[in-house]
Amino acid sequence: MDFTLNSEEELFRKTIATFVEKEVMPVADELENKGEFPNSLFQRAGNLGYFGLRYPTKYGGTETNTIMFCILCEELARGWLSLAMITAMQSLMGTNFIYRFGTEDQKKDLLVPAIKGEKIAAFALTEPGAGTDLESIQTTAKKENNHYILNGNKTWITNAPVADFFTVLAYTDKSKGLKGVNFFLVEKGTPGFSIGKKIDKISVRGGTIAEISFDECKIPLSNMLGKDGEGYPQLQGILAEIRVMTGALSVGLARRALEECIKYSQERKQFGRPIGKFQAIRMKLGEIATDLEAARLLVYYAAWLIDQKKSCMKEASMAKLFASEMANRVVDEATRIHGAYGIAEEFPIQRLFRDARFLLYGGGTSEILKLIIGREMK
Ligand SMILES: Cc1cc2nc3c(=O)[nH]c(=O)nc-3n(C[C@H](O)[C@H](O)[C@H](O)COP(=O)(O)OP(=O)(O)OC[C@H]3O[C@@H](n4cnc5c(N)ncnc54)[C@H](O)[C@@H]3O)c2cc1C
């Protein structure tokens, strides 16, 4: 059993940490306040190869593993959760279905430029009436001659205002329930496809989000990813990775919150001494550090199970549940340690406090994850 990073992993971590310290942290608050897609940082992440970590070299990737992907997510989230979220979308949900089920032409036209950061990817499941309950989606794809015709609306779609292509979940046969859903590729500019209202939010503002809609939107038959009826099993095949990735984002964000607390508690003086000298504050730091370490172990253990090709639905769900709740506990304590300055715009801790909320939803809410874990206790 070995709980340490090997030399290649440690070097990779240091390289990303340097990028984050020098290029992300100095601009994160300003970019977050603008609430715009961070074009130049996105390009830079593409140039550094961060979008292709687990894809084959023939598509421009570097064929590394889930542990390395978690290191990337953790380090980026330490700097700015919005950039980490966009990177995860680009390198996992937004491109994974094309890689696994697309044609070679689709991979050449979309996956390869996406890995370089030249095209932006999005992933569309959620609808106004269907969040957790995916079976309730209303979007349909009807086969007509040599095309599918898409109709419906999606919401909460990360990158929608700027994306070049979308992986979209729709029914080909509603009577079959989840056995009748499939993923389709839709490119920006396809007639009948439009981007709707942008959703303003208090969390991850650099990750721009909008509604999208399909009105008699005609796409070629080859844009169905995989075989008819396979959409749900395809989604199940990526859920553990999404959960572990969200766990790694949570660890990165909480790590930064702890660093900010240590710094603040050494600088802030009350009753003639730094507040970090008070036992109550030391105990809080001890609790945060322990919570964080427990989450990290769960996340990297689940990542290791994925790399060993072992089934890990329970472990990945536990990792996401514990780590995302831990991040929210940590930012709550962290803002308390900062006193009134915890909600002051000039301190980064208020951004971490807002951003942590996002971690609770993607990859399954805590309520649903508890149900999934409970179901595994047979
Ligand atoms: C910043 C951000 C980015 C996002 N990006 C994307 C994206 O790119 N693409 C995309 O498709 N979606 C995206 N989403 C949507 C996200 O996937 C959904 O928020 C998530 O699936 C939960 O759905 P919901 O918010 O509609 O909550 P709901 O499903 O309406 O849940 C509301 C509450 O009810 C609880 N609940 C629901 N069902 C049950 C049950 N059976 N038992 C017990 N409790 C239950 C939930 O746990 C929750 O507490 C994004 C969301 C956010 C916040």
The ligand as an SDF file (V2000), in Angstrom:
LIG
                    3D

 53 58  0  0  0  0  0  0  0  0999 V2000
  -23.0900   25.6190  -11.6830 C   0  0  0  0  0  0  0  0  0  0  0  0
  -23.8910   24.5030  -12.2780 C   0  0  0  0  0  0  0  0  0  0  0  0
  -23.5340   23.9870  -13.5180 C   0  0  0  0  0  0  0  0  0  0  0  0
  -24.3120   22.9960  -14.1190 C   0  0  0  0  0  0  0  0  0  0  0  0
  -23.9530   22.5400  -15.3620 N   0  0  0  0  0  0  0  0  0  0  0  0
  -24.7290   21.6190  -15.9720 C   0  0  0  0  0  0  0  0  0  0  0  0
  -24.4170   21.1840  -17.3140 C   0  0  0  0  0  0  0  0  0  0  0  0
  -23.4040   21.6050  -17.9110 O   0  0  0  0  0  0  0  0  0  0  0  0
  -25.2560   20.3000  -17.9070 N   0  0  0  0  0  0  0  0  0  0  0  0
  -26.3610   19.8010  -17.3000 C   0  0  0  0  0  0  0  0  0  0  0  0
  -27.0660   18.9970  -17.9070 O   0  0  0  0  0  0  0  0  0  0  0  0
  -26.7010   20.2050  -16.0240 N   0  0  0  0  0  0  0  0  0  0  0  0
  -25.9110   21.0920  -15.3670 C   0  0  0  0  0  0  0  0  0  0  0  0
  -26.2260   21.5130  -14.0860 N   0  0  0  0  0  0  0  0  0  0  0  0
  -27.4450   21.0120  -13.4660 C   0  0  0  0  0  0  0  0  0  0  0  0
  -27.1800   19.9260  -12.4280 C   0  0  0  0  0  0  0  0  0  0  0  0
  -26.7830   18.7610  -13.0550 O   0  0  0  0  0  0  0  0  0  0  0  0
  -28.4880   19.7850  -11.6230 C   0  0  0  0  0  0  0  0  0  0  0  0
  -28.5290   20.9120  -10.7700 O   0  0  0  0  0  0  0  0  0  0  0  0
  -28.5520   18.5060  -10.8340 C   0  0  0  0  0  0  0  0  0  0  0  0
  -28.7680   17.4290  -11.6910 O   0  0  0  0  0  0  0  0  0  0  0  0
  -29.6880   18.5490   -9.7930 C   0  0  0  0  0  0  0  0  0  0  0  0
  -30.8920   18.8980  -10.3840 O   0  0  0  0  0  0  0  0  0  0  0  0
  -31.7890   20.1280   -9.8360 P   0  0  0  0  0  0  0  0  0  0  0  0
  -30.8900   21.2680   -9.5360 O   0  0  0  0  0  0  0  0  0  0  0  0
  -32.8780   20.3370  -10.8220 O   0  0  0  0  0  0  0  0  0  0  0  0
  -32.3690   19.6320   -8.4560 O   0  0  0  0  0  0  0  0  0  0  0  0
  -33.6410   18.6680   -8.2060 P   0  0  0  0  0  0  0  0  0  0  0  0
  -33.4430   17.3830   -8.8830 O   0  0  0  0  0  0  0  0  0  0  0  0
  -34.8970   19.4350   -8.4920 O   0  0  0  0  0  0  0  0  0  0  0  0
  -33.5290   18.4530   -6.6410 O   0  0  0  0  0  0  0  0  0  0  0  0
  -33.9800   19.4020   -5.6760 C   0  0  0  0  0  0  0  0  0  0  0  0
  -33.8040   18.7940   -4.2760 C   0  0  0  0  0  0  0  0  0  0  0  0
  -34.6010   17.5890   -4.1600 O   0  0  0  0  0  0  0  0  0  0  0  0
  -33.7780   16.4810   -3.8250 C   0  0  0  0  0  0  0  0  0  0  0  0
  -34.2710   15.2660   -4.4880 N   0  0  0  0  0  0  0  0  0  0  0  0
  -34.5870   15.0970   -5.8000 C   0  0  0  0  0  0  0  0  0  0  0  0
  -34.9910   13.8340   -6.0110 N   0  0  0  0  0  0  0  0  0  0  0  0
  -34.9360   13.1870   -4.8300 C   0  0  0  0  0  0  0  0  0  0  0  0
  -35.2110   11.8440   -4.4050 C   0  0  0  0  0  0  0  0  0  0  0  0
  -35.6130   10.8930   -5.2410 N   0  0  0  0  0  0  0  0  0  0  0  0
  -35.0280   11.5420   -3.0930 N   0  0  0  0  0  0  0  0  0  0  0  0
  -34.5750   12.4630   -2.2130 C   0  0  0  0  0  0  0  0  0  0  0  0
  -34.2900   13.7530   -2.5520 N   0  0  0  0  0  0  0  0  0  0  0  0
  -34.4670   14.1110   -3.8490 C   0  0  0  0  0  0  0  0  0  0  0  0
  -32.3810   16.8580   -4.3060 C   0  0  0  0  0  0  0  0  0  0  0  0
  -31.3820   16.1440   -3.5960 O   0  0  0  0  0  0  0  0  0  0  0  0
  -32.3600   18.3510   -4.0190 C   0  0  0  0  0  0  0  0  0  0  0  0
  -32.0640   18.5600   -2.6560 O   0  0  0  0  0  0  0  0  0  0  0  0
  -25.4590   22.4840  -13.4550 C   0  0  0  0  0  0  0  0  0  0  0  0
  -25.7960   22.9810  -12.1820 C   0  0  0  0  0  0  0  0  0  0  0  0
  -25.0320   23.9770  -11.6030 C   0  0  0  0  0  0  0  0  0  0  0  0
  -25.4290   24.5100  -10.2580 C   0  0  0  0  0  0  0  0  0  0  0  0
  1  2  1  0
  2  3  1  0
  2 52  2  0
  3  4  2  0
  4  5  1  0
  4 50  1  0
  5  6  2  0
  6  7  1  0
  6 13  1  0
  7  8  2  0
  7  9  1  0
  9 10  1  0
 10 11  2  0
 10 12  1  0
 12 13  2  0
 13 14  1  0
 14 15  1  0
 14 50  1  0
 15 16  1  0
 16 17  1  0
 16 18  1  0
 18 19  1  0
 18 20  1  0
 20 21  1  0
 20 22  1  0
 22 23  1  0
 23 24  1  0
 24 25  2  0
 24 26  1  0
 24 27  1  0
 27 28  1  0
 28 29  2  0
 28 30  1  0
 28 31  1  0
 31 32  1  0
 32 33  1  0
 33 34  1  0
 33 48  1  0
 34 35  1  0
 35 36  1  0
 35 46  1  0
 36 37  1  0
 36 45  1  0
 37 38  2  0
 38 39  1  0
 39 40  1  0
 39 45  2  0
 40 41  1  0
 40 42  2  0
 42 43  1  0
 43 44  2  0
 44 45  1  0
 46 47  1  0
 46 48  1  0
 48 49  1  0
 50 51  2  0
 51 52  1  0
 52 53  1  0
M  END
$$$$
